[in-house]
Amino acid sequence: MAAPQSAQVLDGRDLYQHRCGMCHQGIGMAVSLLSRRPGDTSNGLLEQRKDLAVEFVTTVTRTGIGNMPRIPRGEVSDPEMKAIATYLAKGGQ
């Protein structure tokens, strides 16, 4: 049996790859759409951006924006979301 989430150390990179990677890595639809935005220097890859704040990532993910649907807490818990947002805010590091 897995340890309760509060006892686990959450890895933002692993969570990002597992929860978000289908759209936001490789040839995912979000990569293609984001790379078309004027001024994008990250080739649509969120992990390469240097201007993402934890609060922005969390808000966009929870409410949805453009083609991205909102992601409810039942799908990605608050601790998982914080780990993912923190990872992205650090520029994928």
C-alpha positions in Angstrom: 0.0 0.0 0.0 1.3 3.5 -0.9 2.1 5.9 1.8 -0.3 8.7 2.4 0.3 11.7 0.1 1.3 14.0 3.0 4.1 11.6 3.9 5.5 11.4 0.4 8.0 13.8 -1.1 6.4 14.9 -4.3 8.7 15.2 -7.4 7.4 18.1 -9.6 9.3 16.9 -12.6 7.9 13.3 -12.4 4.4 14.6 -11.8 4.6 17.1 -14.7 5.7 14.3 -17.0 3.0 12.0 -15.8 0.1 14.5 -15.5 0.9 17.1 -18.1 3.4 15.6 -20.5 0.8 14.2 -23.0 0.0 17.7 -24.1 3.0 19.8 -22.8 6.0 17.7 -24.0 7.3 16.4 -27.2 4.8 16.7 -30.0 1.8 17.4 -27.7 -1.0 19.6 -28.9 -0.2 22.3 -26.3 3.4 22.5 -27.4 2.3 23.2 -31.0 -0.3 25.8 -29.9 2.0 27.7 -27.5 4.9 27.8 -29.9 2.7 29.8 -32.3 2.3 32.6 -29.9 4.1 35.8 -30.8 7.3 36.2 -28.8 7.5 32.6 -27.7 11.2 31.7 -27.2 10.5 28.3 -25.5 9.3 26.5 -28.6 6.1 25.9 -26.7 7.8 24.0 -23.9 6.7 25.2 -20.5 9.8 23.6 -18.9 12.0 26.0 -20.8 10.1 29.2 -19.8 11.7 31.5 -17.2 8.6 33.7 -16.6 6.2 31.3 -14.9 5.1 31.9 -11.3 3.6 29.2 -9.0 0.4 31.2 -8.6 0.0 31.7 -12.4 0.5 28.0 -13.2 -1.9 27.0 -10.4 -4.6 29.5 -11.5 -4.4 28.6 -15.2 -4.5 24.9 -14.4 -7.4 25.1 -12.0 -9.5 27.5 -14.2 -8.4 26.5 -17.7 -7.5 28.9 -20.5 -7.9 28.8 -24.2 -7.8 25.2 -25.4 -6.6 23.9 -22.0 -9.4 22.6 -19.8 -9.5 23.2 -16.1 -7.9 20.4 -14.1 -9.9 19.6 -10.9 -8.5 18.6 -7.6 -9.8 15.1 -8.0 -7.5 14.7 -11.0 -4.4 16.5 -9.6 -4.4 17.2 -5.9 -3.3 20.5 -4.4 0.0 19.1 -3.2 0.7 17.6 -6.6 -0.3 20.9 -8.3 2.1 22.8 -6.0 4.9 20.5 -6.8 4.3 20.8 -10.6 3.9 24.6 -10.4 7.1 25.0 -8.3 9.0 22.8 -10.8 7.8 25.0 -13.7 8.5 28.2 -11.9 12.1 27.1 -11.5 12.4 26.8 -15.3 12.2 23.0 -15.2 14.9 22.5 -12.6 
